[in-house]
Amino acid sequence: MKVLIADDESVVLEGLKYIIDWDALGFSICSQASNGEETLKKILNLRPELVLLDIRMPRLSGIEIIQIAREKGFDGHFIILSGYSDFTYAQTAIRYGVDFYLTKPIDEDELISAVTSVRNSIEEERREKNDLNSYRENALDTILRNLLAGKTVDIPPSTQRDLHLSAEVYQVILYERYNQDSFQTYWNFAELLRVTNQDQNSFNHIIMDKREIFLLKGTFASERFDSLLHHYDVNPQKGSPLDSLFLTYGRRVYRLEDICLSYQDASRLLARRFFCEPNQHVLGYEELPSQDAVMLPPESWTQKSPEYSRLLTDYIQTQNRTRIAETLRTLEHELYQTSAEIPELKRYLIDIYLQIKQNLTHNYSNMEIAFSSNASIIDFIEKKYYLYEILQYFSEHFEMCMNAIGSPTSKTIIDDILYYINHNYRENLKLETIAPLFGYNSSYLGKIFTREVGETFNSYLDRIRIQRSKELLQDRSLKVYEIAEKVGYKNVDYFHKKFKKLVGESPAEYRKTL
């Protein structure tokens, strides 16, 4: 604890330094003064816990010094030293909170007793202040958690001011490491804001649900945050402090009870980090799907997953890179508008990819397509943090598939269509569904097909199917209706009719001739 000694007599000043063992009593002499103005200046600058002060000083009296110091907020202790035992002086000194009024010559034991008493008072004040601060911190922490959780909290205006919760605007920010695979040190968000936070006036920092939460309070803190975002948008620098962080922010609110709305925004955004673009470090409440947006229920993907698998399989087989890119963009948009949790979305993507793999493996069983194992595919997709990484994986693998199965002799669009039919005759193929895959109107494509091939699309398809059925009839373990299904005919009677028309005899009769 610091003690300041002030007396206009140098002999007294020197004596006061050594009359008692200040160290043993828990004090160190921080300075000394010999006139009133100097004493007041040092009191206000050094803020000592104790001032030993002569009542009669040049320029300002001891009483005047105490009066001005109290008016300027000094709450330290005073021991008055006086050559007078005048009751009026003592009464005035006591009115200004002087602890002891000692008369000169100073008695050593009396001074030790007074200083010891002051020390005990200071220690008790510190204990009470620490207890109060601890209570305030606990109360503030509880109140903040309740506000963020949206629980009803009745906080009187006086308590709001005391806890520095009164502000004209509030905003919640959440932040975490940008690189989730790394444990490198990342910047403290408060340092990036560069705002003073005396008594937590500008923001509160709290950890809840394992999240780093910042509650900005007041216009100045919000403007500093806007400036930080603008600087990052205009001058994004690799390796900059913000480069180590990923943060989300909710809407600005103007009442304490609405803080939960800002927190909900930021929490929803953090859960949607999966949809961020490459090198995106910030998500704001403006990027949440609008309340009016029709969010697709998770169960809708029971129908959507097979449809995406079928489309992408077709586009891969027809080498249609443009439609693949368009379909992946549509897939990304629909996933964004889905109310499902991220693990569910990843399962949808796994289903789509594995179905495509199964389709292509089945259609091109005589070709080597370098697919990874199902376990590796599932592990890759589940471990990725971002949707763009998974879709990029899709694009690269689809390109690999196109290179593996593409028709090397393809010169015209008709060659590609014939190649597609030869590998997909088992499906319910129609000119109306194939034409868009190749960018044509079905009527126009039908005319081109007939002119180039010499027969209609349906005639060519029947011929390919019947040719394949003749090969399958050699396997006597297969029933005729099973062969019909394997070559694309759902109706066995229709298969009989087509087979007899093209071969001249029934499937059973043909089998007997083998």
N, C-alpha and C positions, 0 to 999 in steps of 0.2 A: 504494500500500500504506500502511496506517495504522500509525503508531508511537505508543505511549503512554510518556511519561517520568514516572518516579516517584522522588522523592528528598525527604527531610525537610528538606534545606537549600535555601532559596529561591535562594541564589547559584548553587548547583550546577544547579538546575532551569533558571535563565536561561542559564547557560553551555552546557548541553547543547543548547539550542535553536539556538545560533549557532556552536558549535564546528566543525560540519561543514555542508555544503550538502545538506540532506535532500532537496530537490527533485531535485538532480542525481543522487542515488542512488536515486530512484524512490519516495520516502516523503513523506508529509505528517503533521505532528504533529496527532493527533486530539484529544488532551487531555493533562492533566498531573495528578499527585496528590502529596500530601505526607504521607500516612500509609497504613498497611497496609490498613485497612478500606476507605478510599476507593479505593485502588488495585485491590483485589480486585473491588469493585463495578463499577468502570469496565471492568476486563478482561472481566467476564462480560456486561456490557451492550453495550460497543462492539466486542468481538471484534477487537482490533487484530492485525495480522500479526506485529508485533514489540513487545516490552516492554523498555524500559531500566529496570532496577530496582535500587535500592540494597538491599543485603542487610540493613542495620540500619534498620528503620522503626518508628515508634511504632504500638502496638496489635497489629500483626501483622508478623512478620519477613518478609524477602524469601523465605526458604525455606518458611515457612508459607503465604505467598501462592501460591507456585508449586504446592505440594502440594495445596491446596484447589482451585485453578483446574484442575489436571489431573484431580482426582477429579470435577469438574463438567463434564468434557468439553472443556475448552479445549485446542486443539492448536496454538496459536501458538508463536512463538519468543521466547526470553528471552536477554538479555545482562545478566549480573549485574555491578554496579559495587560495589566494596567497598574499604574502607580497610584491609582485612586480607588478607594473602596466606596465611591459614591453610589448610593442605591439607585439613583436615576439612570446612571450609565448601565448598571447591571440589569435593570428592568427593561431598558430599550434593547439591550443585547439579547436578552431572553426572548423578547417578542420576535426577533428575527431568526430564532432557532439556534442560538449559540449554545453549545453543550456545557461549557464551563467558563466561569469568570474568575480568573486567578489574579491576585494582587502581587505586585513586586515588593520586595525581592522574592523570587520564585523559590518555593520550597520543593526540594528534589522529590520527596515522597509524594507530595501533593500532585506534582506534575505527572509522575509515574502513574498514580492512581487515575488521574484524569485521562491520560493517553490510553491506558489499559481499558478504561470504560468505553472510550470512543472506539477502540479496536473491536471490542466485543459487540458494540452496536453495529459497526460496519459488517462484521461477519454474519450477524443475524440478518441484516438487510440483504446480504448476498444470498443467504440460504432461502429467505422468503422470495427474493426475485427469481432464483432458480426454480423454486417450487411453482411460482406463478407462471414462469415461461414454459415449464414442463406441462402444466395444466392447460395453458393456452394452446400449446402444440398438439396435445392429445385431443382437445376440444375441436380445434381446427381440422385435424385429420379426420375425425368422426364426421364432422359437418360436411367436409368435401366429399367423402365417400357416399354419404347419403344423397347429396346434391347430384353427383354423377349417376347414381343408381336410380334417380327419379323419385326418391322417397320424400314424403312431405316433411319439410323442416321449417319450423316457425322460429325465425331468428330476429329478435328485436333489433331495430335500427342501431341502438347503442352498441350491441354485441357485434353487428356487422362492421361498424367503424372500428371497434376495439381489435377485431381480428383482421382488419384491412380487407374486408370482403366487399365493401361498397365501391362500385364502379359504374360508369355509364355504359360499358359494353364488356362482354365476355366471349371467349372463344377457346375451344378445346383442341389441343394438338396431341397426337400420338406419334411416337417415333421408335424405331428399332434399327438394327444393323441393316445396311443395304445388302451386303454379301452375307447371306445366312450360312454359308459353308465355312466362313472364316471367323476366327475369334480375335481378329486384330482390334486394337483400340479404336474407338470411334469418338468423334467430337461430342463434347457436352453441348446440348442444344441451347442452353442458357448463354453460353459463351458466343454462339453464333448470333444470337439476338442482339447482343451488346446493349443490354438495358440494365440500369441499376435496379436493384431489388431490395432496397432498404426496407426492413420490416415486412418483406413479402408484399410490397405494394403493387408491383408490376406483374408478378405471376406466382403461382403455386406449383410445386412439383410433387407428384405423388405416384407411387407404384401400386397398381390395383389390377387384379387378374393377370399378373405377370406382365403388365404393360407399363411403359414409361408414359406418364400423362402430364401434360402441361396445361394449366388453366391460365390463359392470358387475361389480364384485368386492366381495363382502361384504354383510352384512345392511343396513347403513346406506344404501349406495347403492341397493339394491333397494327399500327402504322409501321413499326419496326419490322414486324413479321411480313407485311406486304412488301416492304423494301427488300427483305431477304429473298422472297419468292421472285420478285422482279429481277433482281440481280442474277439469280440462278437461271431464269428463263432466257435472259438476254446474253449472259456470259457463262454458259455451263462449261466448267473446266474439269477435266479428268484429274483426279488427285486433289481437288479442292476439299475443304472441310465437309461441305454438304455431300460430297461424293461418297462418304462413308455412312451416310444416313438414308433411311427411307422414312418418310413421314406422311401422315394424313391429317387433314384439318376439317372440322365441322363448321357449320354456319355460325355467324355472329348472333348472339342473343343479348337481350337488354334487361333481363330479370334473372335473379339468382335461381328461381325455380325452373327456368328454361335451360339451364346449363346442361341438363341431361339430354336435351335434343341435340346440342352440339356434340356431346360425347357419343350419342348413338350414331350420328353421321360419321364421325371419325372411326368408330368401331366397325361399322358396315364397310367402309372403304378399306380398312386394314384386312378384313376378311376377303375383299375382292382384289387383293394385290395380284392374284393369279392372272388378272386380265391386263396387267401393265404392259406397256411397250418396252422394247429394249432400252436400257439406260434411263428409265423413268424413275425418278426419286421422290416425286410428290404426287399425291392424289388429293384433290379438293372436293368438297361437298357438291360442287357444280357438276361433277362427273358421275354422280349417282344416277341410276335409272330414275326417271321422273315418277312421281306418285301415280300418274295417269297411265304409265306404260303397262302393257299387258304382259305380266311375267308368266312364262311358260311353267306349268307345274312339272315336277320331276317325272311323274308317271307318263307324261307326253312322249318321253324319250323311248318308251317301249316300242312305239311305232316309228319314231324318227331315226333311231340308230340303224335298223335294217335298211331304211330308205337311203340314208347317206352311204351305207356300205355298197348298196346296189349301184347308185349313181357313180360313185368314185371307181368302182370296179369297171363299169362301162367306159368311163372316160380314160382310164388307164389302158384298157384294151384298144380303144380307138385312137390312142396317142393324142388326146385332146387336152393339151396343157392349159389352154385358156379356160376351159370349163372346169378343170381341176382347181385352178386358182380361184375361180368365181365360187365354186362350191365350198372351198375351205373358208373363204371370206363369209359366206352365208352361215356356215357352221359356227364360226367365231361369233357372229352377231347373235345367233340364236342361243348359244351357250351363255352369252352375256345377259340375255333377257330371261334366263332360267333362274327360278328361285331355289334350285338345288344347291346343296353344299358342295364345296370344291372336291372332296373325295368322291362324291357321286358323279360329278362331271368327268373326273378322270376315268371312272369306270365306264361311262358312256364312250369315251374316246378309245379305251381299250377294246370294248366290244366292236366298235366300228373297224378298227385296224385288224383285229383278229378275224373278223368276218371277211374282210377284203383278202387277207392272206389265204383263208380257206377257199374262197371263190377262185382265186388265181391258181392256187396249187391244184385244185380240182380240174379247172379248165385247161391247164397247161402241165399236166402230169408228166409229160414226156420231156419237159424242159427243166433246167436247173435254175431256179430263182433263189438268190442268196438271202432268204429270210432268216432273221434271228429266231431263236427258240421262243416259244410263248412266254416262258418264265422271264427271259431277258427283256422282252417287249413290255411285259407288265411292270417289271422292276424299273425300267427306264421311265415310263410314263408316270408311275406313282411318285418317283423321287424328284420330278421336275417342279420348280416353283412357279413357272409361267406358262400360260397357254401358248404364247408365240413359239416357245422352245419345242413344244409337242407338235404344233402344226408345221414347224420347219422340219422336224424329223419325218413327218408324214410326206412332205413335199420331196425331200431327198430320197426317201425309200420308194415313192411312187415313180420317180425318175429312173431309179435303178430297175424297177419292174418293167417300165416301158422299154428300156434298153434291152432287157433280157428277152421279152416276148415280142418285141416289135417285128413286123414283117420286113425282112431285109430286102426283098425284091419289090416292095411296094412302090409303084410309080404313079398310080392314079388313085382317086378316092374310091373307085370301085374295087380296086385290089384290097384296100383296107377294109371295105365292107365285107368282101368275100372272106377275108382272113378272120374277121370278127365272127361271121356266121359259122365258119368251120370250127371255131372253138367254143361257141355258145349255143349250138343248135338244141341243147337240152332245155334251154330256157323258153319261156313263152314269148318268142320273138315276133315283133310286128314292125312293119315299115314305119308306122306312126311313132313308135318309140325309138327306133334306130336313127331315123332321119335327123332329129335334133342333136344327137351325139356327134354327127359329122357336119352340123351346121347347115342342114338342108330342109326345105319344105318336103313333106312326105310325098305329095303328088308329083312334084318335079323330080324327086329322087327316083320314084317308081318308073318314070319314063326313061330316065338316064340308064337305070339298071337294066330294063328290058332291052334297050337299044344296045348296050355294051355286052351284056351276058347272053342275049338271045332267048331269054325266057324271063317270066315274071319273078319277082322276089319270092312269092309263096311257092312257086313251082321249084325254084332252085333250093329253097329251104327243105321242101318235102324230099327232093332227090338226095340231099346230103343226109337227112335223117334215115331214109330207107336204106341208103348205102351202109350207114353205120349199123343199122339193125341187122342187116345180112351178116355182118361180122360177128355180132353178139349171138346170133342164132346158132353159131358153131358151139357155143357153151351150153350143153344140154342141161346144166343145173339151173339155168334161168328159165322161168316161165315166160310165155309170150306176153302176158300183161306187164311183167316186170321190164321186159325189153322195151315195150311201148313207152313206159314212163321214162326209162333211161335215155331215150332219144327225143323226148319232148312231147309225146302224145299222152294227154290225160285220159282220153277216151279210147279204150282198146278196140272198139268196133270201128272207130274212125281210122285207127292205125291199120286194121285189117283191110279196110277199103282202099287206103292209099297204097299199101304194100301190093295188093293184087293188081291195082291199076298200073303201077310202075314195073312190077316184076312179072306179072302174068299169072301168078299163083298165090295162094295164101301163105302166111308165115309157116304154118305147120307143114304144108306140102313142100315148101322150099327146104325146110329142115330135113325132111326125109331124103331129099336128093343129095345131101351132103355126105 
